Amino acid sequence: MTTSAGAGRTAARDDIERAHLVDPTDHTWSIARSSVSPDLEDLARRFWIPVWDVPAGRDSVQRVLQYPVCLVVVSDSYARFYGVVSGLSHQMLTGRGWAVGVMLQPAAGHLMTREPVRRMTDRYVDVSTLTTFDGIGLTRRVRSAMRPDPTSAEAQSVAREAVEDALRPLLPVDEEGLLVNAIIEDVETSPDLLRVDDLCARFDISERTLQRLLHKRIGLGPKWLIRRRRLQEAADRLRDSDAELAGIAAELGYADQAHFTRDFRKATGMTPGEFASRFR
């Protein structure tokens, strides 16, 4: 398990999500992260469990360039299944609270909804509405474990076990699901992949077929997928004190620094320089 925090300490590089546009001066929250059990690796990626204590009169806004996957999140006040967010995800933290979240694999959204995941883009539903998933039982078990002490490692372990028990009936992942998992892993781990036709060539698949597959399984197309990975990578590199904007733009395949700046600002609401200054 790894823990990263907004609370006054410097987290290791591998503790920081590329997608999480964390404000390093925000000391009101912490996040425990852990992997899923090996038998669920085709269905889910990892857990994150945030716990926060925001003073009265303040709030803490969490901004995330979400990965191309659906999420299940149970808190003290809601229990939701989230589709992929095409823009910047915002979550306002106030008072004291906690949540138990699982980041699913790209294959999982369709298995949980039994419909094209594009219908869930930028939307969420209560987990109790999913006919493939015991959302009511899951919510009850997670809240029973977490409410006494959400910082307890034992409580978090019980909550994770409850989520895994709810997911296992969805196994095994189908062949199409395994294919979309592989495609998206390739995009996320290949900084040199900048063109949709190159992605199609790697998997010997037509662009039309790829479009249909991604809209069915994650809700968005291949151009969005490549662009999102570039923006996440940019946010990660901008945390380095010696990062140079022109160099980052060139390495990520942008025509020039101005194009990179426009793209980053449109997605995050900040220029690359403004984001980088938070870590100086």
PyRosetta script that sets phi, psi and omega in degrees:
from pyrosetta import init, pose_from_sequence

init()
pose = pose_from_sequence("MTTSAGAGRTAARDDIERAHLVDPTDHTWSIARSSVSPDLEDLARRFWIPVWDVPAGRDSVQRVLQYPVCLVVVSDSYARFYGVVSGLSHQMLTGRGWAVGVMLQPAAGHLMTREPVRRMTDRYVDVSTLTTFDGIGLTRRVRSAMRPDPTSAEAQSVAREAVEDALRPLLPVDEEGLLVNAIIEDVETSPDLLRVDDLCARFDISERTLQRLLHKRIGLGPKWLIRRRRLQEAADRLRDSDAELAGIAAELGYADQAHFTRDFRKATGMTPGEFASRFR")
pose.set_psi(1, 143.5)
pose.set_omega(1, 174.0)
pose.set_phi(2, -121.0)
pose.set_psi(2, 152.3)
pose.set_omega(2, 178.7)
pose.set_phi(3, -129.4)
pose.set_psi(3, 129.9)
pose.set_omega(3, 173.2)
pose.set_phi(4, -123.3)
pose.set_psi(4, 154.3)
pose.set_omega(4, -173.2)
pose.set_phi(5, -145.3)
pose.set_psi(5, 154.0)
pose.set_omega(5, 168.7)
pose.set_phi(6, -85.3)
pose.set_psi(6, -2.2)
pose.set_omega(6, -173.0)
pose.set_phi(7, -88.3)
pose.set_psi(7, 94.0)
pose.set_omega(7, 166.4)
pose.set_phi(8, 38.1)
pose.set_psi(8, 15.7)
pose.set_omega(8, 175.2)
pose.set_phi(9, -124.4)
pose.set_psi(9, 155.1)
pose.set_omega(9, -179.4)
pose.set_phi(10, -87.6)
pose.set_psi(10, 118.7)
pose.set_omega(10, 179.2)
pose.set_phi(11, -81.1)
pose.set_psi(11, 151.0)
pose.set_omega(11, 175.2)
pose.set_phi(12, -64.3)
pose.set_psi(12, 153.4)
pose.set_omega(12, -178.1)
pose.set_phi(13, -53.6)
pose.set_psi(13, -42.9)
pose.set_omega(13, -176.0)
pose.set_phi(14, -77.4)
pose.set_psi(14, -1.8)
pose.set_omega(14, 174.0)
pose.set_phi(15, -90.2)
pose.set_psi(15, -9.7)
pose.set_omega(15, -174.4)
pose.set_phi(16, -101.8)
pose.set_psi(16, 122.5)
pose.set_omega(16, 176.6)
pose.set_phi(17, -68.3)
pose.set_psi(17, 132.1)
pose.set_omega(17, 174.1)
pose.set_phi(18, -57.0)
pose.set_psi(18, -34.4)
pose.set_omega(18, -173.2)
pose.set_phi(19, -77.4)
pose.set_psi(19, -23.1)
pose.set_omega(19, -172.4)
pose.set_phi(20, -87.6)
pose.set_psi(20, 111.3)
pose.set_omega(20, -178.3)
pose.set_phi(21, -83.1)
pose.set_psi(21, 64.6)
pose.set_omega(21, -172.4)
pose.set_phi(22, -64.1)
pose.set_psi(22, 142.5)
pose.set_omega(22, 171.3)
pose.set_phi(23, -94.4)
pose.set_psi(23, 110.7)
pose.set_omega(23, -174.5)
pose.set_phi(24, -67.1)
pose.set_psi(24, -9.8)
pose.set_omega(24, 177.8)
pose.set_phi(25, -92.3)
pose.set_psi(25, -3.4)
pose.set_omega(25, -179.3)
pose.set_phi(26, -86.3)
pose.set_psi(26, 112.3)
pose.set_omega(26, -174.0)
pose.set_phi(27, -104.5)
pose.set_psi(27, 19.3)
pose.set_omega(27, -168.5)
pose.set_phi(28, -99.3)
pose.set_psi(28, -1.0)
pose.set_omega(28, -173.8)
pose.set_phi(29, -144.9)
pose.set_psi(29, 162.7)
pose.set_omega(29, 170.7)
pose.set_phi(30, -142.4)
pose.set_psi(30, 156.6)
pose.set_omega(30, 179.0)
pose.set_phi(31, -132.1)
pose.set_psi(31, 125.0)
pose.set_omega(31, 170.3)
pose.set_phi(32, -96.1)
pose.set_psi(32, 130.5)
pose.set_omega(32, 179.4)
pose.set_phi(33, -120.7)
pose.set_psi(33, 145.6)
pose.set_omega(33, 177.5)
pose.set_phi(34, -153.9)
pose.set_psi(34, 158.6)
pose.set_omega(34, 179.4)
pose.set_phi(35, -79.3)
pose.set_psi(35, 167.2)
pose.set_omega(35, 174.6)
pose.set_phi(36, -91.7)
pose.set_psi(36, 166.8)
pose.set_omega(36, 177.0)
pose.set_phi(37, -63.2)
pose.set_psi(37, 147.6)
pose.set_omega(37, -174.5)
pose.set_phi(38, -54.5)
pose.set_psi(38, -34.5)
pose.set_omega(38, -177.6)
pose.set_phi(39, -70.8)
pose.set_psi(39, -12.1)
pose.set_omega(39, -178.5)
pose.set_phi(40, -104.8)
pose.set_psi(40, 5.5)
pose.set_omega(40, -172.1)
pose.set_phi(41, -64.5)
pose.set_psi(41, -23.7)
pose.set_omega(41, 175.9)
pose.set_phi(42, -79.0)
pose.set_psi(42, -12.8)
pose.set_omega(42, -173.8)
pose.set_phi(43, -110.5)
pose.set_psi(43, -29.7)
pose.set_omega(43, -176.2)
pose.set_phi(44, -143.1)
pose.set_psi(44, 150.4)
pose.set_omega(44, -177.3)
pose.set_phi(45, -95.5)
pose.set_psi(45, -55.9)
pose.set_omega(45, -175.1)
pose.set_phi(46, -167.6)
pose.set_psi(46, 164.0)
pose.set_omega(46, 175.5)
pose.set_phi(47, -99.0)
pose.set_psi(47, 151.4)
pose.set_omega(47, 164.5)
pose.set_phi(48, -138.4)
pose.set_psi(48, 136.8)
pose.set_omega(48, -177.4)
pose.set_phi(49, -128.7)
pose.set_psi(49, 96.8)
pose.set_omega(49, 177.1)
pose.set_phi(50, -84.0)
pose.set_psi(50, 142.3)
pose.set_omega(50, 173.0)
pose.set_phi(51, -129.9)
pose.set_psi(51, 131.4)
pose.set_omega(51, -175.6)
pose.set_phi(52, -135.7)
pose.set_psi(52, 155.2)
pose.set_omega(52, 176.9)
pose.set_phi(53, -144.7)
pose.set_psi(53, 92.7)
pose.set_omega(53, -174.6)
pose.set_phi(54, -99.2)
pose.set_psi(54, 124.1)
pose.set_omega(54, -178.7)
pose.set_phi(55, -57.8)
pose.set_psi(55, 152.5)
pose.set_omega(55, 178.7)
pose.set_phi(56, -56.6)
pose.set_psi(56, 138.1)
pose.set_omega(56, 179.9)
pose.set_phi(57, 85.8)
pose.set_psi(57, -2.7)
pose.set_omega(57, 178.9)
pose.set_phi(58, -119.8)
pose.set_psi(58, 168.4)
pose.set_omega(58, 171.9)
pose.set_phi(59, -145.6)
pose.set_psi(59, 165.8)
pose.set_omega(59, 179.6)
pose.set_phi(60, -131.9)
pose.set_psi(60, 116.0)
pose.set_omega(60, -177.4)
pose.set_phi(61, -98.1)
pose.set_psi(61, 121.0)
pose.set_omega(61, 177.7)
pose.set_phi(62, -97.7)
pose.set_psi(62, 122.3)
pose.set_omega(62, -178.3)
pose.set_phi(63, -113.6)
pose.set_psi(63, 129.5)
pose.set_omega(63, -174.2)
pose.set_phi(64, -135.9)
pose.set_psi(64, 129.8)
pose.set_omega(64, 167.3)
pose.set_phi(65, -88.3)
pose.set_psi(65, 88.3)
pose.set_omega(65, -167.4)
pose.set_phi(66, -60.5)
pose.set_psi(66, 147.6)
pose.set_omega(66, 172.1)
pose.set_phi(67, -69.7)
pose.set_psi(67, 163.2)
pose.set_omega(67, -176.3)
pose.set_phi(68, -80.1)
pose.set_psi(68, 58.3)
pose.set_omega(68, -177.2)
pose.set_phi(69, -142.6)
pose.set_psi(69, 159.9)
pose.set_omega(69, 173.8)
pose.set_phi(70, -86.7)
pose.set_psi(70, 165.0)
pose.set_omega(70, -176.4)
pose.set_phi(71, -133.0)
pose.set_psi(71, 151.8)
pose.set_omega(71, 165.9)
pose.set_phi(72, -120.7)
pose.set_psi(72, 127.4)
pose.set_omega(72, -177.7)
pose.set_phi(73, -133.0)
pose.set_psi(73, 126.5)
pose.set_omega(73, 175.1)
pose.set_phi(74, -118.6)
pose.set_psi(74, 127.8)
pose.set_omega(74, 176.4)
pose.set_phi(75, -127.3)
pose.set_psi(75, -174.4)
pose.set_omega(75, 179.1)
pose.set_phi(76, -69.8)
pose.set_psi(76, -19.4)
pose.set_omega(76, -174.3)
pose.set_phi(77, -122.1)
pose.set_psi(77, -10.0)
pose.set_omega(77, 178.0)
pose.set_phi(78, -154.0)
pose.set_psi(78, 161.3)
pose.set_omega(78, 176.0)
pose.set_phi(79, -143.0)
pose.set_psi(79, 112.4)
pose.set_omega(79, -167.1)
pose.set_phi(80, -132.9)
pose.set_psi(80, 150.9)
pose.set_omega(80, 167.0)
pose.set_phi(81, -108.6)
pose.set_psi(81, 123.0)
pose.set_omega(81, -175.9)
pose.set_phi(82, -107.7)
pose.set_psi(82, 132.8)
pose.set_omega(82, 166.6)
pose.set_phi(83, -76.6)
pose.set_psi(83, 177.5)
pose.set_omega(83, -179.9)
pose.set_phi(84, -69.8)
pose.set_psi(84, 136.3)
pose.set_omega(84, 177.6)
pose.set_phi(85, -92.4)
pose.set_psi(85, 121.1)
pose.set_omega(85, -174.6)
pose.set_phi(86, -76.3)
pose.set_psi(86, -27.0)
pose.set_omega(86, 179.7)
pose.set_phi(87, -107.7)
pose.set_psi(87, -136.1)
pose.set_omega(87, 179.8)
pose.set_phi(88, -97.1)
pose.set_psi(88, 125.2)
pose.set_omega(88, 178.5)
pose.set_phi(89, -83.9)
pose.set_psi(89, 135.1)
pose.set_omega(89, 178.0)
pose.set_phi(90, -119.8)
pose.set_psi(90, 136.2)
pose.set_omega(90, 172.9)
pose.set_phi(91, -135.2)
pose.set_psi(91, 120.2)
pose.set_omega(91, -179.0)
pose.set_phi(92, -91.1)
pose.set_psi(92, 122.3)
pose.set_omega(92, 176.7)
pose.set_phi(93, -101.8)
pose.set_psi(93, 130.0)
pose.set_omega(93, 176.4)
pose.set_phi(94, -138.0)
pose.set_psi(94, 153.4)
pose.set_omega(94, 178.2)
pose.set_phi(95, 59.5)
pose.set_psi(95, -147.7)
pose.set_omega(95, 176.6)
pose.set_phi(96, -105.2)
pose.set_psi(96, 142.6)
pose.set_omega(96, 179.8)
pose.set_phi(97, -173.2)
pose.set_psi(97, 178.8)
pose.set_omega(97, 179.9)
pose.set_phi(98, -155.5)
pose.set_psi(98, 165.4)
pose.set_omega(98, 172.6)
pose.set_phi(99, -153.6)
pose.set_psi(99, 151.8)
pose.set_omega(99, 173.2)
pose.set_phi(100, -118.3)
pose.set_psi(100, 115.4)
pose.set_omega(100, -177.1)
pose.set_phi(101, -120.7)
pose.set_psi(101, 147.4)
pose.set_omega(101, 172.4)
pose.set_phi(102, -126.0)
pose.set_psi(102, 127.7)
pose.set_omega(102, 174.7)
pose.set_phi(103, -87.5)
pose.set_psi(103, 117.8)
pose.set_omega(103, -176.3)
pose.set_phi(104, -82.5)
pose.set_psi(104, 169.0)
pose.set_omega(104, 170.6)
pose.set_phi(105, -82.3)
pose.set_psi(105, 159.4)
pose.set_omega(105, 179.3)
pose.set_phi(106, -54.4)
pose.set_psi(106, -32.0)
pose.set_omega(106, -178.4)
pose.set_phi(107, -67.3)
pose.set_psi(107, -23.3)
pose.set_omega(107, -163.8)
pose.set_phi(108, -75.9)
pose.set_psi(108, -32.4)
pose.set_omega(108, -174.5)
pose.set_phi(109, -56.1)
pose.set_psi(109, -47.0)
pose.set_omega(109, 179.9)
pose.set_phi(110, -66.4)
pose.set_psi(110, -35.7)
pose.set_omega(110, 178.8)
pose.set_phi(111, -65.4)
pose.set_psi(111, -30.5)
pose.set_omega(111, -179.0)
pose.set_phi(112, -85.4)
pose.set_psi(112, -32.3)
pose.set_omega(112, -176.8)
pose.set_phi(113, -98.7)
pose.set_psi(113, -24.1)
pose.set_omega(113, -175.8)
pose.set_phi(114, 58.5)
pose.set_psi(114, 30.5)
pose.set_omega(114, 175.2)
pose.set_phi(115, -150.5)
pose.set_psi(115, 164.6)
pose.set_omega(115, 179.1)
pose.set_phi(116, -55.7)
pose.set_psi(116, 131.1)
pose.set_omega(116, -174.2)
pose.set_phi(117, -70.2)
pose.set_psi(117, -15.7)
pose.set_omega(117, 176.4)
pose.set_phi(118, -57.9)
pose.set_psi(118, -24.7)
pose.set_omega(118, 178.4)
pose.set_phi(119, -70.1)
pose.set_psi(119, -14.5)
pose.set_omega(119, 179.3)
pose.set_phi(120, -104.5)
pose.set_psi(120, 2.0)
pose.set_omega(120, -178.6)
pose.set_phi(121, -59.1)
pose.set_psi(121, 127.7)
pose.set_omega(121, 179.8)
pose.set_phi(122, 61.8)
pose.set_psi(122, 27.7)
pose.set_omega(122, 179.2)
pose.set_phi(123, -134.0)
pose.set_psi(123, 164.3)
pose.set_omega(123, 169.2)
pose.set_phi(124, -142.7)
pose.set_psi(124, 158.4)
pose.set_omega(124, 175.8)
pose.set_phi(125, -134.7)
pose.set_psi(125, 158.5)
pose.set_omega(125, 174.3)
pose.set_phi(126, -67.0)
pose.set_psi(126, 138.9)
pose.set_omega(126, -177.2)
pose.set_phi(127, -62.6)
pose.set_psi(127, -21.6)
pose.set_omega(127, -179.8)
pose.set_phi(128, -67.9)
pose.set_psi(128, -15.9)
pose.set_omega(128, -179.2)
pose.set_phi(129, -85.6)
pose.set_psi(129, -8.6)
pose.set_omega(129, -177.8)
pose.set_phi(130, -84.5)
pose.set_psi(130, 119.3)
pose.set_omega(130, -176.9)
pose.set_phi(131, -77.3)
pose.set_psi(131, -14.9)
pose.set_omega(131, -178.9)
pose.set_phi(132, -91.0)
pose.set_psi(132, 3.4)
pose.set_omega(132, -161.9)
pose.set_phi(133, -148.1)
pose.set_psi(133, 132.3)
pose.set_omega(133, 178.4)
pose.set_phi(134, -82.7)
pose.set_psi(134, 74.4)
pose.set_omega(134, -177.2)
pose.set_phi(135, -66.8)
pose.set_psi(135, -35.4)
pose.set_omega(135, -179.4)
pose.set_phi(136, -67.3)
pose.set_psi(136, -46.7)
pose.set_omega(136, 178.7)
pose.set_phi(137, -64.1)
pose.set_psi(137, -40.3)
pose.set_omega(137, 178.3)
pose.set_phi(138, -60.9)
pose.set_psi(138, -48.0)
pose.set_omega(138, -178.6)
pose.set_phi(139, -59.4)
pose.set_psi(139, -43.3)
pose.set_omega(139, -179.8)
pose.set_phi(140, -61.7)
pose.set_psi(140, -46.0)
pose.set_omega(140, -177.2)
pose.set_phi(141, -66.9)
pose.set_psi(141, -42.5)
pose.set_omega(141, -178.7)
pose.set_phi(142, -65.6)
pose.set_psi(142, -45.0)
pose.set_omega(142, -178.8)
pose.set_phi(143, -66.8)
pose.set_psi(143, -37.2)
pose.set_omega(143, 178.0)
pose.set_phi(144, -61.8)
pose.set_psi(144, -38.3)
pose.set_omega(144, -179.6)
pose.set_phi(145, -74.3)
pose.set_psi(145, -42.0)
pose.set_omega(145, -168.3)
pose.set_phi(146, -87.0)
pose.set_psi(146, -30.8)
pose.set_omega(146, -170.8)
pose.set_phi(147, -60.0)
pose.set_psi(147, -40.2)
pose.set_omega(147, -178.2)
pose.set_phi(148, -61.2)
pose.set_psi(148, -44.6)
pose.set_omega(148, -179.5)
pose.set_phi(149, -156.4)
pose.set_psi(149, 93.0)
pose.set_omega(149, -176.3)
pose.set_phi(150, -66.7)
pose.set_psi(150, -12.5)
pose.set_omega(150, 177.7)
pose.set_phi(151, -87.6)
pose.set_psi(151, -7.9)
pose.set_omega(151, -176.2)
pose.set_phi(152, -70.5)
pose.set_psi(152, 128.7)
pose.set_omega(152, 177.9)
pose.set_phi(153, -62.6)
pose.set_psi(153, -36.4)
pose.set_omega(153, 179.2)
pose.set_phi(154, -66.8)
pose.set_psi(154, -42.7)
pose.set_omega(154, 178.7)
pose.set_phi(155, -62.2)
pose.set_psi(155, -42.2)
pose.set_omega(155, 179.7)
pose.set_phi(156, -65.6)
pose.set_psi(156, -36.8)
pose.set_omega(156, 177.6)
pose.set_phi(157, -64.2)
pose.set_psi(157, -43.2)
pose.set_omega(157, 178.1)
pose.set_phi(158, -63.5)
pose.set_psi(158, -40.3)
pose.set_omega(158, 179.3)
pose.set_phi(159, -64.6)
pose.set_psi(159, -42.6)
pose.set_omega(159, 177.9)
pose.set_phi(160, -62.6)
pose.set_psi(160, -40.8)
pose.set_omega(160, 178.7)
pose.set_phi(161, -61.2)
pose.set_psi(161, -38.7)
pose.set_omega(161, 178.5)
pose.set_phi(162, -63.0)
pose.set_psi(162, -41.5)
pose.set_omega(162, 178.6)
pose.set_phi(163, -64.5)
pose.set_psi(163, -44.8)
pose.set_omega(163, -179.1)
pose.set_phi(164, -63.3)
pose.set_psi(164, -39.1)
pose.set_omega(164, 177.7)
pose.set_phi(165, -62.6)
pose.set_psi(165, -35.7)
pose.set_omega(165, 179.2)
pose.set_phi(166, -71.4)
pose.set_psi(166, -30.8)
pose.set_omega(166, -177.8)
pose.set_phi(167, -80.4)
pose.set_psi(167, -31.2)
pose.set_omega(167, -170.5)
pose.set_phi(168, -57.6)
pose.set_psi(168, -34.2)
pose.set_omega(168, 178.2)
pose.set_phi(169, -61.6)
pose.set_psi(169, -14.4)
pose.set_omega(169, 178.7)
pose.set_phi(170, -80.2)
pose.set_psi(170, -14.2)
pose.set_omega(170, 178.9)
pose.set_phi(171, -74.2)
pose.set_psi(171, 154.9)
pose.set_omega(171, -1.5)
pose.set_phi(172, -83.0)
pose.set_psi(172, 158.7)
pose.set_omega(172, 175.8)
pose.set_phi(173, -73.7)
pose.set_psi(173, 136.0)
pose.set_omega(173, -178.4)
pose.set_phi(174, -72.1)
pose.set_psi(174, 165.4)
pose.set_omega(174, -177.1)
pose.set_phi(175, -61.7)
pose.set_psi(175, -40.2)
pose.set_omega(175, 177.5)
pose.set_phi(176, -63.2)
pose.set_psi(176, -38.9)
pose.set_omega(176, 177.5)
pose.set_phi(177, -63.9)
pose.set_psi(177, -41.9)
pose.set_omega(177, 177.7)
pose.set_phi(178, -63.2)
pose.set_psi(178, -36.2)
pose.set_omega(178, 177.9)
pose.set_phi(179, -64.6)
pose.set_psi(179, -46.2)
pose.set_omega(179, -178.8)
pose.set_phi(180, -67.7)
pose.set_psi(180, -33.9)
pose.set_omega(180, 173.1)
pose.set_phi(181, -58.1)
pose.set_psi(181, -45.2)
pose.set_omega(181, -178.0)
pose.set_phi(182, -66.9)
pose.set_psi(182, -40.0)
pose.set_omega(182, -179.9)
pose.set_phi(183, -62.4)
pose.set_psi(183, -47.2)
pose.set_omega(183, -176.3)
pose.set_phi(184, -72.0)
pose.set_psi(184, -34.8)
pose.set_omega(184, 174.1)
pose.set_phi(185, -61.6)
pose.set_psi(185, -38.9)
pose.set_omega(185, 179.6)
pose.set_phi(186, -64.3)
pose.set_psi(186, -43.3)
pose.set_omega(186, 177.9)
pose.set_phi(187, -62.1)
pose.set_psi(187, -44.1)
pose.set_omega(187, -174.4)
pose.set_phi(188, -72.2)
pose.set_psi(188, -19.6)
pose.set_omega(188, -177.2)
pose.set_phi(189, -112.5)
pose.set_psi(189, 10.8)
pose.set_omega(189, -177.3)
pose.set_phi(190, -124.9)
pose.set_psi(190, 86.5)
pose.set_omega(190, -179.8)
pose.set_phi(191, -59.8)
pose.set_psi(191, -22.5)
pose.set_omega(191, -178.5)
pose.set_phi(192, -82.8)
pose.set_psi(192, -5.6)
pose.set_omega(192, -178.4)
pose.set_phi(193, -85.3)
pose.set_psi(193, 108.3)
pose.set_omega(193, -174.3)
pose.set_phi(194, -122.6)
pose.set_psi(194, -7.2)
pose.set_omega(194, -174.2)
pose.set_phi(195, -129.0)
pose.set_psi(195, 141.6)
pose.set_omega(195, 179.7)
pose.set_phi(196, -63.7)
pose.set_psi(196, -39.0)
pose.set_omega(196, -178.4)
pose.set_phi(197, -65.6)
pose.set_psi(197, -30.6)
pose.set_omega(197, 174.8)
pose.set_phi(198, -66.4)
pose.set_psi(198, -39.2)
pose.set_omega(198, 177.6)
pose.set_phi(199, -63.8)
pose.set_psi(199, -42.8)
pose.set_omega(199, 177.9)
pose.set_phi(200, -60.6)
pose.set_psi(200, -41.2)
pose.set_omega(200, -178.9)
pose.set_phi(201, -64.9)
pose.set_psi(201, -37.6)
pose.set_omega(201, -178.8)
pose.set_phi(202, -62.1)
pose.set_psi(202, -32.7)
pose.set_omega(202, -176.3)
pose.set_phi(203, -110.1)
pose.set_psi(203, 8.6)
pose.set_omega(203, 178.0)
pose.set_phi(204, 50.6)
pose.set_psi(204, 55.4)
pose.set_omega(204, -175.0)
pose.set_phi(205, -137.8)
pose.set_psi(205, 142.8)
pose.set_omega(205, 179.1)
pose.set_phi(206, -75.1)
pose.set_psi(206, 155.8)
pose.set_omega(206, 179.7)
pose.set_phi(207, -62.4)
pose.set_psi(207, -37.4)
pose.set_omega(207, 179.3)
pose.set_phi(208, -62.8)
pose.set_psi(208, -43.9)
pose.set_omega(208, 178.6)
pose.set_phi(209, -65.3)
pose.set_psi(209, -41.2)
pose.set_omega(209, 178.2)
pose.set_phi(210, -61.3)
pose.set_psi(210, -43.5)
pose.set_omega(210, 178.3)
pose.set_phi(211, -57.7)
pose.set_psi(211, -48.7)
pose.set_omega(211, -178.2)
pose.set_phi(212, -62.1)
pose.set_psi(212, -43.6)
pose.set_omega(212, -179.1)
pose.set_phi(213, -61.0)
pose.set_psi(213, -47.6)
pose.set_omega(213, -177.0)
pose.set_phi(214, -69.3)
pose.set_psi(214, -38.1)
pose.set_omega(214, 177.7)
pose.set_phi(215, -65.4)
pose.set_psi(215, -34.0)
pose.set_omega(215, 178.2)
pose.set_phi(216, -71.7)
pose.set_psi(216, -41.6)
pose.set_omega(216, -169.4)
pose.set_phi(217, -97.8)
pose.set_psi(217, -28.4)
pose.set_omega(217, 177.8)
pose.set_phi(218, -124.8)
pose.set_psi(218, -17.0)
pose.set_omega(218, 175.0)
pose.set_phi(219, 96.7)
pose.set_psi(219, -4.8)
pose.set_omega(219, -178.9)
pose.set_phi(220, -139.5)
pose.set_psi(220, 165.8)
pose.set_omega(220, -171.9)
pose.set_phi(221, -93.6)
pose.set_psi(221, 178.3)
pose.set_omega(221, -174.8)
pose.set_phi(222, -68.1)
pose.set_psi(222, -34.2)
pose.set_omega(222, 178.2)
pose.set_phi(223, -63.2)
pose.set_psi(223, -42.8)
pose.set_omega(223, 177.1)
pose.set_phi(224, -60.9)
pose.set_psi(224, -42.0)
pose.set_omega(224, -177.4)
pose.set_phi(225, -59.2)
pose.set_psi(225, -47.2)
pose.set_omega(225, -179.7)
pose.set_phi(226, -67.8)
pose.set_psi(226, -41.5)
pose.set_omega(226, 179.7)
pose.set_phi(227, -63.7)
pose.set_psi(227, -41.5)
pose.set_omega(227, -179.9)
pose.set_phi(228, -63.4)
pose.set_psi(228, -41.6)
pose.set_omega(228, 178.6)
pose.set_phi(229, -62.7)
pose.set_psi(229, -40.1)
pose.set_omega(229, 178.6)
pose.set_phi(230, -62.8)
pose.set_psi(230, -41.1)
pose.set_omega(230, -178.7)
pose.set_phi(231, -68.8)
pose.set_psi(231, -39.1)
pose.set_omega(231, 176.6)
pose.set_phi(232, -63.3)
pose.set_psi(232, -42.5)
pose.set_omega(232, 179.2)
pose.set_phi(233, -65.3)
pose.set_psi(233, -38.5)
pose.set_omega(233, 177.2)
pose.set_phi(234, -61.1)
pose.set_psi(234, -45.3)
pose.set_omega(234, 179.5)
pose.set_phi(235, -61.4)
pose.set_psi(235, -38.1)
pose.set_omega(235, 178.6)
pose.set_phi(236, -64.9)
pose.set_psi(236, -46.3)
pose.set_omega(236, -177.9)
pose.set_phi(237, -68.2)
pose.set_psi(237, -31.1)
pose.set_omega(237, -178.5)
pose.set_phi(238, -69.3)
pose.set_psi(238, -12.1)
pose.set_omega(238, 176.2)
pose.set_phi(239, -74.1)
pose.set_psi(239, -18.3)
pose.set_omega(239, 179.4)
pose.set_phi(240, -75.5)
pose.set_psi(240, 134.2)
pose.set_omega(240, -176.1)
pose.set_phi(241, -64.7)
pose.set_psi(241, -25.0)
pose.set_omega(241, -177.6)
pose.set_phi(242, -100.9)
pose.set_psi(242, 15.2)
pose.set_omega(242, -178.3)
pose.set_phi(243, -65.8)
pose.set_psi(243, 135.9)
pose.set_omega(243, 175.9)
pose.set_phi(244, -113.1)
pose.set_psi(244, 126.9)
pose.set_omega(244, -172.9)
pose.set_phi(245, -61.3)
pose.set_psi(245, -43.4)
pose.set_omega(245, -178.5)
pose.set_phi(246, -61.9)
pose.set_psi(246, -41.2)
pose.set_omega(246, 179.8)
pose.set_phi(247, -66.1)
pose.set_psi(247, -42.3)
pose.set_omega(247, 177.8)
pose.set_phi(248, -62.0)
pose.set_psi(248, -44.8)
pose.set_omega(248, -179.8)
pose.set_phi(249, -58.0)
pose.set_psi(249, -45.9)
pose.set_omega(249, -178.5)
pose.set_phi(250, -66.0)
pose.set_psi(250, -43.6)
pose.set_omega(250, -178.0)
pose.set_phi(251, -65.7)
pose.set_psi(251, -29.1)
pose.set_omega(251, -179.1)
pose.set_phi(252, -92.5)
pose.set_psi(252, 5.8)
pose.set_omega(252, 172.3)
pose.set_phi(253, 87.7)
pose.set_psi(253, 14.2)
pose.set_omega(253, 177.1)
pose.set_phi(254, -78.7)
pose.set_psi(254, 147.8)
pose.set_omega(254, -178.8)
pose.set_phi(255, -62.9)
pose.set_psi(255, -35.8)
pose.set_omega(255, 179.4)
pose.set_phi(256, -162.6)
pose.set_psi(256, 174.6)
pose.set_omega(256, -177.6)
pose.set_phi(257, -65.3)
pose.set_psi(257, -36.1)
pose.set_omega(257, -179.5)
pose.set_phi(258, -62.1)
pose.set_psi(258, -41.4)
pose.set_omega(258, 178.1)
pose.set_phi(259, -63.8)
pose.set_psi(259, -43.6)
pose.set_omega(259, 177.6)
pose.set_phi(260, -59.8)
pose.set_psi(260, -45.6)
pose.set_omega(260, -179.2)
pose.set_phi(261, -61.2)
pose.set_psi(261, -44.8)
pose.set_omega(261, 179.7)
pose.set_phi(262, -62.1)
pose.set_psi(262, -43.9)
pose.set_omega(262, -178.1)
pose.set_phi(263, -64.6)
pose.set_psi(263, -44.8)
pose.set_omega(263, -178.3)
pose.set_phi(264, -66.4)
pose.set_psi(264, -43.3)
pose.set_omega(264, -179.6)
pose.set_phi(265, -65.7)
pose.set_psi(265, -40.0)
pose.set_omega(265, 178.9)
pose.set_phi(266, -61.7)
pose.set_psi(266, -38.3)
pose.set_omega(266, -176.7)
pose.set_phi(267, -79.9)
pose.set_psi(267, -35.5)
pose.set_omega(267, -170.6)
pose.set_phi(268, -112.7)
pose.set_psi(268, -16.7)
pose.set_omega(268, -175.0)
pose.set_phi(269, 83.2)
pose.set_psi(269, 2.0)
pose.set_omega(269, 178.3)
pose.set_phi(270, -130.0)
pose.set_psi(270, 149.9)
pose.set_omega(270, 170.3)
pose.set_phi(271, -75.2)
pose.set_psi(271, 160.5)
pose.set_omega(271, 175.7)
pose.set_phi(272, -55.8)
pose.set_psi(272, -38.9)
pose.set_omega(272, 179.9)
pose.set_phi(273, -65.1)
pose.set_psi(273, -40.4)
pose.set_omega(273, 178.8)
pose.set_phi(274, -64.9)
pose.set_psi(274, -41.0)
pose.set_omega(274, 178.8)
pose.set_phi(275, -65.6)
pose.set_psi(275, -45.8)
pose.set_omega(275, -177.6)
pose.set_phi(276, -62.7)
pose.set_psi(276, -33.6)
pose.set_omega(276, -177.1)
pose.set_phi(277, -64.5)
pose.set_psi(277, -20.7)
pose.set_omega(277, 179.1)
pose.set_phi(278, -68.0)
pose.set_psi(278, -18.1)
pose.set_omega(278, -175.2)
pose.set_phi(279, -109.8)
pose.set_psi(279, 9.5)
pose.set_omega(279, -179.1)
pose.set_phi(280, -93.8)
pose.dump_pdb("model.pdb")
